Amino acid sequence: MGLVDRAAYAVILAHIGPVAMAVTSNLNMSFLRAVKQQTVWCDAVLLKLGKRLATVDCRLWQDDPANIVGQAVVTYVIP
């Protein structure tokens, strides 16, 4: 969940620039498969960027991007 939160934060800051006090408002995580003891990758896509809220979809995978091990929707509050 830490990887998902960081990836979402990075995507939002890439779109709006450095903003102090942008904080996680909601993080909805679904674990879909068992994770092996190896590198986990995260693909994050900005779904909506509003004046006060930003929503990001994150997908976690290991060997193949088609085999998703986890999925999350993260909402950030933008001051």
PyMOL Python script that loads the backbone (N, CA, C, O; Angstrom):
from pymol import cmd

cmd.read_pdbstr("""\
ATOM      1  N   MET A   1       0.823  -1.185   0.000  1.00  0.00           N
ATOM      2  CA  MET A   1       0.000   0.000   0.000  1.00  0.00           C
ATOM      3  C   MET A   1       0.869   1.252   0.000  1.00  0.00           C
ATOM      4  O   MET A   1       0.466   2.299  -0.505  1.00  0.00           O
ATOM      5  N   GLY A   2       2.054   1.134   0.566  1.00  0.00           N
ATOM      6  CA  GLY A   2       2.980   2.267   0.547  1.00  0.00           C
ATOM      7  C   GLY A   2       3.439   2.592  -0.861  1.00  0.00           C
ATOM      8  O   GLY A   2       3.559   3.761  -1.226  1.00  0.00           O
ATOM      9  N   LEU A   3       3.695   1.556  -1.655  1.00  0.00           N
ATOM     10  CA  LEU A   3       4.100   1.748  -3.054  1.00  0.00           C
ATOM     11  C   LEU A   3       2.979   2.432  -3.840  1.00  0.00           C
ATOM     12  O   LEU A   3       3.237   3.336  -4.635  1.00  0.00           O
ATOM     13  N   VAL A   4       1.761   2.008  -3.622  1.00  0.00           N
ATOM     14  CA  VAL A   4       0.600   2.597  -4.304  1.00  0.00           C
ATOM     15  C   VAL A   4       0.462   4.078  -3.941  1.00  0.00           C
ATOM     16  O   VAL A   4       0.236   4.916  -4.814  1.00  0.00           O
ATOM     17  N   ASP A   5       0.598   4.393  -2.661  1.00  0.00           N
ATOM     18  CA  ASP A   5       0.467   5.775  -2.212  1.00  0.00           C
ATOM     19  C   ASP A   5       1.550   6.662  -2.814  1.00  0.00           C
ATOM     20  O   ASP A   5       1.273   7.785  -3.236  1.00  0.00           O
ATOM     21  N   ARG A   6       2.774   6.162  -2.855  1.00  0.00           N
ATOM     22  CA  ARG A   6       3.876   6.942  -3.451  1.00  0.00           C
ATOM     23  C   ARG A   6       3.690   7.131  -4.951  1.00  0.00           C
ATOM     24  O   ARG A   6       3.945   8.215  -5.475  1.00  0.00           O
ATOM     25  N   ALA A   7       3.249   6.084  -5.645  1.00  0.00           N
ATOM     26  CA  ALA A   7       3.042   6.182  -7.089  1.00  0.00           C
ATOM     27  C   ALA A   7       1.942   7.186  -7.416  1.00  0.00           C
ATOM     28  O   ALA A   7       2.075   7.976  -8.352  1.00  0.00           O
ATOM     29  N   ALA A   8       0.857   7.156  -6.646  1.00  0.00           N
ATOM     30  CA  ALA A   8      -0.243   8.105  -6.864  1.00  0.00           C
ATOM     31  C   ALA A   8       0.226   9.531  -6.617  1.00  0.00           C
ATOM     32  O   ALA A   8      -0.097  10.435  -7.387  1.00  0.00           O
ATOM     33  N   TYR A   9       0.984   9.734  -5.551  1.00  0.00           N
ATOM     34  CA  TYR A   9       1.509  11.062  -5.221  1.00  0.00           C
ATOM     35  C   TYR A   9       2.418  11.572  -6.337  1.00  0.00           C
ATOM     36  O   TYR A   9       2.350  12.743  -6.710  1.00  0.00           O
ATOM     37  N   ALA A  10       3.269  10.692  -6.872  1.00  0.00           N
ATOM     38  CA  ALA A  10       4.181  11.082  -7.957  1.00  0.00           C
ATOM     39  C   ALA A  10       3.419  11.489  -9.213  1.00  0.00           C
ATOM     40  O   ALA A  10       3.784  12.467  -9.866  1.00  0.00           O
ATOM     41  N   VAL A  11       2.367  10.752  -9.558  1.00  0.00           N
ATOM     42  CA  VAL A  11       1.573  11.078 -10.743  1.00  0.00           C
ATOM     43  C   VAL A  11       0.881  12.433 -10.572  1.00  0.00           C
ATOM     44  O   VAL A  11       0.847  13.238 -11.503  1.00  0.00           O
ATOM     45  N   ILE A  12       0.341  12.676  -9.404  1.00  0.00           N
ATOM     46  CA  ILE A  12      -0.350  13.948  -9.157  1.00  0.00           C
ATOM     47  C   ILE A  12       0.631  15.111  -9.216  1.00  0.00           C
ATOM     48  O   ILE A  12       0.349  16.125  -9.854  1.00  0.00           O
ATOM     49  N   LEU A  13       1.782  14.975  -8.555  1.00  0.00           N
ATOM     50  CA  LEU A  13       2.768  16.052  -8.579  1.00  0.00           C
ATOM     51  C   LEU A  13       3.329  16.287  -9.976  1.00  0.00           C
ATOM     52  O   LEU A  13       3.706  17.410 -10.310  1.00  0.00           O
ATOM     53  N   ALA A  14       3.388  15.240 -10.795  1.00  0.00           N
ATOM     54  CA  ALA A  14       3.847  15.406 -12.176  1.00  0.00           C
ATOM     55  C   ALA A  14       2.878  16.283 -12.973  1.00  0.00           C
ATOM     56  O   ALA A  14       3.289  16.956 -13.918  1.00  0.00           O
ATOM     57  N   HIS A  15       1.601  16.279 -12.600  1.00  0.00           N
ATOM     58  CA  HIS A  15       0.602  17.072 -13.309  1.00  0.00           C
ATOM     59  C   HIS A  15       0.416  18.481 -12.748  1.00  0.00           C
ATOM     60  O   HIS A  15       0.156  19.417 -13.504  1.00  0.00           O
ATOM     61  N   ILE A  16       0.547  18.639 -11.426  1.00  0.00           N
ATOM     62  CA  ILE A  16       0.262  19.953 -10.833  1.00  0.00           C
ATOM     63  C   ILE A  16       1.503  20.657 -10.297  1.00  0.00           C
ATOM     64  O   ILE A  16       1.425  21.817  -9.892  1.00  0.00           O
ATOM     65  N   GLY A  17       2.638  19.981 -10.288  1.00  0.00           N
ATOM     66  CA  GLY A  17       3.849  20.570  -9.733  1.00  0.00           C
ATOM     67  C   GLY A  17       3.903  20.379  -8.228  1.00  0.00           C
ATOM     68  O   GLY A  17       2.953  19.877  -7.628  1.00  0.00           O
ATOM     69  N   PRO A  18       5.018  20.781  -7.610  1.00  0.00           N
ATOM     70  CA  PRO A  18       5.157  20.584  -6.167  1.00  0.00           C
ATOM     71  C   PRO A  18       4.136  21.416  -5.380  1.00  0.00           C
ATOM     72  O   PRO A  18       4.068  22.638  -5.511  1.00  0.00           O
ATOM     73  N   VAL A  19       3.358  20.723  -4.572  1.00  0.00           N
ATOM     74  CA  VAL A  19       2.338  21.371  -3.746  1.00  0.00           C
ATOM     75  C   VAL A  19       2.489  20.845  -2.322  1.00  0.00           C
ATOM     76  O   VAL A  19       2.454  19.636  -2.094  1.00  0.00           O
ATOM     77  N   ALA A  20       2.654  21.749  -1.375  1.00  0.00           N
ATOM     78  CA  ALA A  20       2.740  21.335   0.019  1.00  0.00           C
ATOM     79  C   ALA A  20       1.363  20.927   0.533  1.00  0.00           C
ATOM     80  O   ALA A  20       0.350  21.511   0.147  1.00  0.00           O
ATOM     81  N   MET A  21       1.334  19.946   1.382  1.00  0.00           N
ATOM     82  CA  MET A  21       0.127  19.497   2.075  1.00  0.00           C
ATOM     83  C   MET A  21      -0.894  18.789   1.188  1.00  0.00           C
ATOM     84  O   MET A  21      -2.073  18.749   1.542  1.00  0.00           O
ATOM     85  N   ALA A  22      -0.491  18.236   0.062  1.00  0.00           N
ATOM     86  CA  ALA A  22      -1.394  17.359  -0.684  1.00  0.00           C
ATOM     87  C   ALA A  22      -1.395  16.026   0.061  1.00  0.00           C
ATOM     88  O   ALA A  22      -0.351  15.386   0.186  1.00  0.00           O
ATOM     89  N   VAL A  23      -2.554  15.606   0.552  1.00  0.00           N
ATOM     90  CA  VAL A  23      -2.617  14.424   1.412  1.00  0.00           C
ATOM     91  C   VAL A  23      -3.617  13.402   0.886  1.00  0.00           C
ATOM     92  O   VAL A  23      -4.558  13.730   0.164  1.00  0.00           O
ATOM     93  N   THR A  24      -3.379  12.151   1.273  1.00  0.00           N
ATOM     94  CA  THR A  24      -4.271  11.063   0.899  1.00  0.00           C
ATOM     95  C   THR A  24      -5.605  11.222   1.626  1.00  0.00           C
ATOM     96  O   THR A  24      -5.650  11.347   2.850  1.00  0.00           O
ATOM     97  N   SER A  25      -6.674  11.215   0.862  1.00  0.00           N
ATOM     98  CA  SER A  25      -8.010  11.311   1.431  1.00  0.00           C
ATOM     99  C   SER A  25      -8.641   9.920   1.539  1.00  0.00           C
ATOM    100  O   SER A  25      -9.339   9.615   2.506  1.00  0.00           O
ATOM    101  N   ASN A  26      -8.385   9.087   0.533  1.00  0.00           N
ATOM    102  CA  ASN A  26      -8.965   7.745   0.495  1.00  0.00           C
ATOM    103  C   ASN A  26      -8.031   6.825  -0.285  1.00  0.00           C
ATOM    104  O   ASN A  26      -7.460   7.223  -1.300  1.00  0.00           O
ATOM    105  N   LEU A  27      -7.878   5.590   0.197  1.00  0.00           N
ATOM    106  CA  LEU A  27      -7.097   4.583  -0.517  1.00  0.00           C
ATOM    107  C   LEU A  27      -7.870   3.276  -0.415  1.00  0.00           C
ATOM    108  O   LEU A  27      -7.995   2.705   0.668  1.00  0.00           O
ATOM    109  N   ASN A  28      -8.387   2.806  -1.542  1.00  0.00           N
ATOM    110  CA  ASN A  28      -9.165   1.571  -1.618  1.00  0.00           C
ATOM    111  C   ASN A  28      -8.308   0.513  -2.291  1.00  0.00           C
ATOM    112  O   ASN A  28      -8.022   0.626  -3.483  1.00  0.00           O
ATOM    113  N   MET A  29      -7.890  -0.516  -1.554  1.00  0.00           N
ATOM    114  CA  MET A  29      -6.941  -1.508  -2.072  1.00  0.00           C
ATOM    115  C   MET A  29      -7.604  -2.870  -2.192  1.00  0.00           C
ATOM    116  O   MET A  29      -8.329  -3.297  -1.294  1.00  0.00           O
ATOM    117  N   SER A  30      -7.351  -3.554  -3.312  1.00  0.00           N
ATOM    118  CA  SER A  30      -7.810  -4.931  -3.512  1.00  0.00           C
ATOM    119  C   SER A  30      -6.595  -5.792  -3.823  1.00  0.00           C
ATOM    120  O   SER A  30      -5.847  -5.509  -4.758  1.00  0.00           O
ATOM    121  N   PHE A  31      -6.401  -6.855  -3.027  1.00  0.00           N
ATOM    122  CA  PHE A  31      -5.318  -7.804  -3.263  1.00  0.00           C
ATOM    123  C   PHE A  31      -5.891  -8.960  -4.068  1.00  0.00           C
ATOM    124  O   PHE A  31      -6.829  -9.621  -3.623  1.00  0.00           O
ATOM    125  N   LEU A  32      -5.334  -9.211  -5.254  1.00  0.00           N
ATOM    126  CA  LEU A  32      -5.934 -10.166  -6.183  1.00  0.00           C
ATOM    127  C   LEU A  32      -5.219 -11.510  -6.260  1.00  0.00           C
ATOM    128  O   LEU A  32      -5.853 -12.521  -6.561  1.00  0.00           O
ATOM    129  N   ARG A  33      -3.922 -11.546  -5.997  1.00  0.00           N
ATOM    130  CA  ARG A  33      -3.127 -12.774  -6.052  1.00  0.00           C
ATOM    131  C   ARG A  33      -2.075 -12.734  -4.960  1.00  0.00           C
ATOM    132  O   ARG A  33      -1.783 -11.683  -4.389  1.00  0.00           O
ATOM    133  N   ALA A  34      -1.514 -13.900  -4.682  1.00  0.00           N
ATOM    134  CA  ALA A  34      -0.381 -13.971  -3.761  1.00  0.00           C
ATOM    135  C   ALA A  34       0.835 -13.337  -4.427  1.00  0.00           C
ATOM    136  O   ALA A  34       1.041 -13.489  -5.631  1.00  0.00           O
ATOM    137  N   VAL A  35       1.629 -12.634  -3.648  1.00  0.00           N
ATOM    138  CA  VAL A  35       2.813 -11.958  -4.165  1.00  0.00           C
ATOM    139  C   VAL A  35       4.040 -12.801  -3.864  1.00  0.00           C
ATOM    140  O   VAL A  35       4.212 -13.285  -2.745  1.00  0.00           O
ATOM    141  N   LYS A  36       4.898 -12.976  -4.874  1.00  0.00           N
ATOM    142  CA  LYS A  36       6.158 -13.702  -4.701  1.00  0.00           C
ATOM    143  C   LYS A  36       7.172 -12.769  -4.054  1.00  0.00           C
ATOM    144  O   LYS A  36       6.987 -11.552  -4.029  1.00  0.00           O
ATOM    145  N   GLN A  37       8.229 -13.346  -3.539  1.00  0.00           N
ATOM    146  CA  GLN A  37       9.271 -12.541  -2.924  1.00  0.00           C
ATOM    147  C   GLN A  37      10.224 -12.049  -4.014  1.00  0.00           C
ATOM    148  O   GLN A  37      11.327 -12.571  -4.180  1.00  0.00           O
ATOM    149  N   GLN A  38       9.779 -11.044  -4.743  1.00  0.00           N
ATOM    150  CA  GLN A  38      10.562 -10.410  -5.801  1.00  0.00           C
ATOM    151  C   GLN A  38      10.004  -9.011  -6.035  1.00  0.00           C
ATOM    152  O   GLN A  38       9.072  -8.591  -5.350  1.00  0.00           O
ATOM    153  N   THR A  39      10.560  -8.302  -6.983  1.00  0.00           N
ATOM    154  CA  THR A  39      10.188  -6.915  -7.236  1.00  0.00           C
ATOM    155  C   THR A  39       8.714  -6.787  -7.616  1.00  0.00           C
ATOM    156  O   THR A  39       8.188  -7.561  -8.415  1.00  0.00           O
ATOM    157  N   VAL A  40       8.067  -5.789  -7.021  1.00  0.00           N
ATOM    158  CA  VAL A  40       6.679  -5.452  -7.352  1.00  0.00           C
ATOM    159  C   VAL A  40       6.700  -4.117  -8.080  1.00  0.00           C
ATOM    160  O   VAL A  40       7.326  -3.164  -7.616  1.00  0.00           O
ATOM    161  N   TRP A  41       6.014  -4.045  -9.228  1.00  0.00           N
ATOM    162  CA  TRP A  41       5.939  -2.829 -10.030  1.00  0.00           C
ATOM    163  C   TRP A  41       4.556  -2.223  -9.890  1.00  0.00           C
ATOM    164  O   TRP A  41       3.584  -2.928  -9.620  1.00  0.00           O
ATOM    165  N   CYS A  42       4.471  -0.912 -10.075  1.00  0.00           N
ATOM    166  CA  CYS A  42       3.186  -0.225  -9.971  1.00  0.00           C
ATOM    167  C   CYS A  42       2.998   0.703 -11.169  1.00  0.00           C
ATOM    168  O   CYS A  42       3.853   1.540 -11.457  1.00  0.00           O
ATOM    169  N   ASP A  43       1.889   0.550 -11.852  1.00  0.00           N
ATOM    170  CA  ASP A  43       1.499   1.467 -12.924  1.00  0.00           C
ATOM    171  C   ASP A  43       0.382   2.349 -12.381  1.00  0.00           C
ATOM    172  O   ASP A  43      -0.648   1.848 -11.930  1.00  0.00           O
ATOM    173  N   ALA A  44       0.587   3.660 -12.426  1.00  0.00           N
ATOM    174  CA  ALA A  44      -0.398   4.600 -11.897  1.00  0.00           C
ATOM    175  C   ALA A  44      -0.904   5.495 -13.025  1.00  0.00           C
ATOM    176  O   ALA A  44      -0.119   6.023 -13.813  1.00  0.00           O
ATOM    177  N   VAL A  45      -2.220   5.658 -13.093  1.00  0.00           N
ATOM    178  CA  VAL A  45      -2.863   6.457 -14.136  1.00  0.00           C
ATOM    179  C   VAL A  45      -3.797   7.460 -13.473  1.00  0.00           C
ATOM    180  O   VAL A  45      -4.634   7.091 -12.649  1.00  0.00           O
ATOM    181  N   LEU A  46      -3.649   8.719 -13.835  1.00  0.00           N
ATOM    182  CA  LEU A  46      -4.516   9.769 -13.304  1.00  0.00           C
ATOM    183  C   LEU A  46      -5.897   9.636 -13.947  1.00  0.00           C
ATOM    184  O   LEU A  46      -6.028   9.717 -15.168  1.00  0.00           O
ATOM    185  N   LEU A  47      -6.909   9.434 -13.133  1.00  0.00           N
ATOM    186  CA  LEU A  47      -8.277   9.302 -13.643  1.00  0.00           C
ATOM    187  C   LEU A  47      -8.977  10.651 -13.729  1.00  0.00           C
ATOM    188  O   LEU A  47      -9.648  10.951 -14.716  1.00  0.00           O
ATOM    189  N   LYS A  48      -8.813  11.471 -12.675  1.00  0.00           N
ATOM    190  CA  LYS A  48      -9.465  12.780 -12.665  1.00  0.00           C
ATOM    191  C   LYS A  48      -8.641  13.745 -11.825  1.00  0.00           C
ATOM    192  O   LYS A  48      -8.176  13.407 -10.736  1.00  0.00           O
ATOM    193  N   LEU A  49      -8.471  14.947 -12.349  1.00  0.00           N
ATOM    194  CA  LEU A  49      -7.780  16.006 -11.634  1.00  0.00           C
ATOM    195  C   LEU A  49      -8.705  17.206 -11.557  1.00  0.00           C
ATOM    196  O   LEU A  49      -8.932  17.896 -12.551  1.00  0.00           O
ATOM    197  N   GLY A  50      -9.242  17.449 -10.356  1.00  0.00           N
ATOM    198  CA  GLY A  50     -10.130  18.584 -10.141  1.00  0.00           C
ATOM    199  C   GLY A  50      -9.410  19.689  -9.379  1.00  0.00           C
ATOM    200  O   GLY A  50      -8.194  19.637  -9.198  1.00  0.00           O
ATOM    201  N   LYS A  51     -10.161  20.679  -8.937  1.00  0.00           N
ATOM    202  CA  LYS A  51      -9.570  21.779  -8.179  1.00  0.00           C
ATOM    203  C   LYS A  51      -9.146  21.341  -6.786  1.00  0.00           C
ATOM    204  O   LYS A  51      -8.120  21.796  -6.282  1.00  0.00           O
ATOM    205  N   ARG A  52      -9.921  20.464  -6.157  1.00  0.00           N
ATOM    206  CA  ARG A  52      -9.659  20.049  -4.782  1.00  0.00           C
ATOM    207  C   ARG A  52      -9.310  18.581  -4.627  1.00  0.00           C
ATOM    208  O   ARG A  52      -8.675  18.210  -3.640  1.00  0.00           O
ATOM    209  N   LEU A  53      -9.703  17.735  -5.568  1.00  0.00           N
ATOM    210  CA  LEU A  53      -9.461  16.299  -5.465  1.00  0.00           C
ATOM    211  C   LEU A  53      -8.807  15.759  -6.730  1.00  0.00           C
ATOM    212  O   LEU A  53      -9.085  16.214  -7.839  1.00  0.00           O
ATOM    213  N   ALA A  54      -7.929  14.776  -6.535  1.00  0.00           N
ATOM    214  CA  ALA A  54      -7.316  14.060  -7.656  1.00  0.00           C
ATOM    215  C   ALA A  54      -7.492  12.568  -7.400  1.00  0.00           C
ATOM    216  O   ALA A  54      -7.280  12.103  -6.280  1.00  0.00           O
ATOM    217  N   THR A  55      -7.877  11.816  -8.425  1.00  0.00           N
ATOM    218  CA  THR A  55      -8.105  10.383  -8.297  1.00  0.00           C
ATOM    219  C   THR A  55      -7.164   9.635  -9.238  1.00  0.00           C
ATOM    220  O   THR A  55      -7.038   9.976 -10.414  1.00  0.00           O
ATOM    221  N   VAL A  56      -6.504   8.605  -8.694  1.00  0.00           N
ATOM    222  CA  VAL A  56      -5.499   7.836  -9.439  1.00  0.00           C
ATOM    223  C   VAL A  56      -5.824   6.352  -9.328  1.00  0.00           C
ATOM    224  O   VAL A  56      -6.175   5.865  -8.253  1.00  0.00           O
ATOM    225  N   ASP A  57      -5.704   5.637 -10.443  1.00  0.00           N
ATOM    226  CA  ASP A  57      -5.844   4.183 -10.469  1.00  0.00           C
ATOM    227  C   ASP A  57      -4.448   3.581 -10.494  1.00  0.00           C
ATOM    228  O   ASP A  57      -3.626   3.956 -11.330  1.00  0.00           O
ATOM    229  N   CYS A  58      -4.167   2.639  -9.573  1.00  0.00           N
ATOM    230  CA  CYS A  58      -2.852   1.996  -9.488  1.00  0.00           C
ATOM    231  C   CYS A  58      -3.015   0.493  -9.609  1.00  0.00           C
ATOM    232  O   CYS A  58      -3.909  -0.100  -9.006  1.00  0.00           O
ATOM    233  N   ARG A  59      -2.133  -0.119 -10.401  1.00  0.00           N
ATOM    234  CA  ARG A  59      -2.146  -1.575 -10.565  1.00  0.00           C
ATOM    235  C   ARG A  59      -0.763  -2.124 -10.257  1.00  0.00           C
ATOM    236  O   ARG A  59       0.238  -1.662 -10.804  1.00  0.00           O
ATOM    237  N   LEU A  60      -0.719  -3.114  -9.377  1.00  0.00           N
ATOM    238  CA  LEU A  60       0.529  -3.747  -8.974  1.00  0.00           C
ATOM    239  C   LEU A  60       0.716  -5.049  -9.742  1.00  0.00           C
ATOM    240  O   LEU A  60      -0.231  -5.815  -9.919  1.00  0.00           O
ATOM    241  N   TRP A  61       1.933  -5.294 -10.193  1.00  0.00           N
ATOM    242  CA  TRP A  61       2.224  -6.525 -10.928  1.00  0.00           C
ATOM    243  C   TRP A  61       3.668  -6.935 -10.683  1.00  0.00           C
ATOM    244  O   TRP A  61       4.468  -6.151 -10.173  1.00  0.00           O
ATOM    245  N   GLN A  62       4.001  -8.190 -11.055  1.00  0.00           N
ATOM    246  CA  GLN A  62       5.366  -8.680 -10.865  1.00  0.00           C
ATOM    247  C   GLN A  62       5.983  -9.127 -12.190  1.00  0.00           C
ATOM    248  O   GLN A  62       6.668  -8.334 -12.837  1.00  0.00           O
ATOM    249  N   ASP A  63       5.763 -10.353 -12.603  1.00  0.00           N
ATOM    250  CA  ASP A  63       6.418 -10.883 -13.802  1.00  0.00           C
ATOM    251  C   ASP A  63       5.873 -10.300 -15.098  1.00  0.00           C
ATOM    252  O   ASP A  63       6.636  -9.963 -16.003  1.00  0.00           O
ATOM    253  N   ASP A  64       4.572 -10.185 -15.184  1.00  0.00           N
ATOM    254  CA  ASP A  64       3.897  -9.781 -16.417  1.00  0.00           C
ATOM    255  C   ASP A  64       2.847  -8.723 -16.079  1.00  0.00           C
ATOM    256  O   ASP A  64       2.020  -8.945 -15.194  1.00  0.00           O
ATOM    257  N   PRO A  65       2.863  -7.577 -16.765  1.00  0.00           N
ATOM    258  CA  PRO A  65       1.864  -6.544 -16.468  1.00  0.00           C
ATOM    259  C   PRO A  65       0.414  -7.012 -16.627  1.00  0.00           C
ATOM    260  O   PRO A  65      -0.502  -6.384 -16.096  1.00  0.00           O
ATOM    261  N   ALA A  66       0.209  -8.102 -17.350  1.00  0.00           N
ATOM    262  CA  ALA A  66      -1.145  -8.627 -17.525  1.00  0.00           C
ATOM    263  C   ALA A  66      -1.621  -9.392 -16.284  1.00  0.00           C
ATOM    264  O   ALA A  66      -2.825  -9.558 -16.088  1.00  0.00           O
ATOM    265  N   ASN A  67      -0.693  -9.856 -15.452  1.00  0.00           N
ATOM    266  CA  ASN A  67      -1.028 -10.595 -14.234  1.00  0.00           C
ATOM    267  C   ASN A  67      -0.968  -9.645 -13.038  1.00  0.00           C
ATOM    268  O   ASN A  67       0.061  -9.538 -12.371  1.00  0.00           O
ATOM    269  N   ILE A  68      -2.050  -8.975 -12.783  1.00  0.00           N
ATOM    270  CA  ILE A  68      -2.112  -7.974 -11.722  1.00  0.00           C
ATOM    271  C   ILE A  68      -2.248  -8.675 -10.371  1.00  0.00           C
ATOM    272  O   ILE A  68      -3.087  -9.559 -10.204  1.00  0.00           O
ATOM    273  N   VAL A  69      -1.405  -8.266  -9.399  1.00  0.00           N
ATOM    274  CA  VAL A  69      -1.473  -8.845  -8.058  1.00  0.00           C
ATOM    275  C   VAL A  69      -2.272  -7.959  -7.100  1.00  0.00           C
ATOM    276  O   VAL A  69      -2.708  -8.424  -6.047  1.00  0.00           O
ATOM    277  N   GLY A  70      -2.463  -6.701  -7.456  1.00  0.00           N
ATOM    278  CA  GLY A  70      -3.233  -5.790  -6.619  1.00  0.00           C
ATOM    279  C   GLY A  70      -3.692  -4.581  -7.417  1.00  0.00           C
ATOM    280  O   GLY A  70      -3.068  -4.206  -8.410  1.00  0.00           O
ATOM    281  N   GLN A  71      -4.786  -3.976  -6.976  1.00  0.00           N
ATOM    282  CA  GLN A  71      -5.323  -2.799  -7.655  1.00  0.00           C
ATOM    283  C   GLN A  71      -5.847  -1.849  -6.598  1.00  0.00           C
ATOM    284  O   GLN A  71      -6.434  -2.275  -5.604  1.00  0.00           O
ATOM    285  N   ALA A  72      -5.630  -0.547  -6.817  1.00  0.00           N
ATOM    286  CA  ALA A  72      -6.072   0.444  -5.838  1.00  0.00           C
ATOM    287  C   ALA A  72      -6.555   1.705  -6.542  1.00  0.00           C
ATOM    288  O   ALA A  72      -6.079   2.056  -7.622  1.00  0.00           O
ATOM    289  N   VAL A  73      -7.499   2.368  -5.915  1.00  0.00           N
ATOM    290  CA  VAL A  73      -7.934   3.695  -6.333  1.00  0.00           C
ATOM    291  C   VAL A  73      -7.602   4.628  -5.180  1.00  0.00           C
ATOM    292  O   VAL A  73      -8.037   4.414  -4.048  1.00  0.00           O
ATOM    293  N   VAL A  74      -6.826   5.668  -5.478  1.00  0.00           N
ATOM    294  CA  VAL A  74      -6.358   6.595  -4.450  1.00  0.00           C
ATOM    295  C   VAL A  74      -6.896   7.992  -4.752  1.00  0.00           C
ATOM    296  O   VAL A  74      -6.847   8.454  -5.891  1.00  0.00           O
ATOM    297  N   THR A  75      -7.409   8.654  -3.721  1.00  0.00           N
ATOM    298  CA  THR A  75      -7.896  10.022  -3.848  1.00  0.00           C
ATOM    299  C   THR A  75      -7.045  10.929  -2.956  1.00  0.00           C
ATOM    300  O   THR A  75      -6.840  10.639  -1.777  1.00  0.00           O
ATOM    301  N   TYR A  76      -6.558  12.019  -3.527  1.00  0.00           N
ATOM    302  CA  TYR A  76      -5.767  12.997  -2.794  1.00  0.00           C
ATOM    303  C   TYR A  76      -6.528  14.305  -2.704  1.00  0.00           C
ATOM    304  O   TYR A  76      -7.240  14.688  -3.632  1.00  0.00           O
ATOM    305  N   VAL A  77      -6.372  14.991  -1.574  1.00  0.00           N
ATOM    306  CA  VAL A  77      -6.918  16.338  -1.408  1.00  0.00           C
ATOM    307  C   VAL A  77      -5.823  17.327  -1.769  1.00  0.00           C
ATOM    308  O   VAL A  77      -4.700  17.232  -1.272  1.00  0.00           O
ATOM    309  N   ILE A  78      -6.154  18.273  -2.634  1.00  0.00           N
ATOM    310  CA  ILE A  78      -5.203  19.286  -3.060  1.00  0.00           C
ATOM    311  C   ILE A  78      -5.579  20.601  -2.367  1.00  0.00           C
ATOM    312  O   ILE A  78      -6.709  21.068  -2.509  1.00  0.00           O
ATOM    313  N   PRO A  79      -4.643  21.202  -1.618  1.00  0.00           N
ATOM    314  CA  PRO A  79      -4.972  22.437  -0.900  1.00  0.00           C
ATOM    315  C   PRO A  79      -5.162  23.620  -1.834  1.00  0.00           C
ATOM    316  O   PRO A  79      -5.442  24.728  -1.377  1.00  0.00           O
TER     317      PRO A  79
END
""", "prot")
cmd.dss("prot")
cmd.show_as("cartoon", "prot")
cmd.util.cbc("prot")
cmd.orient("prot")
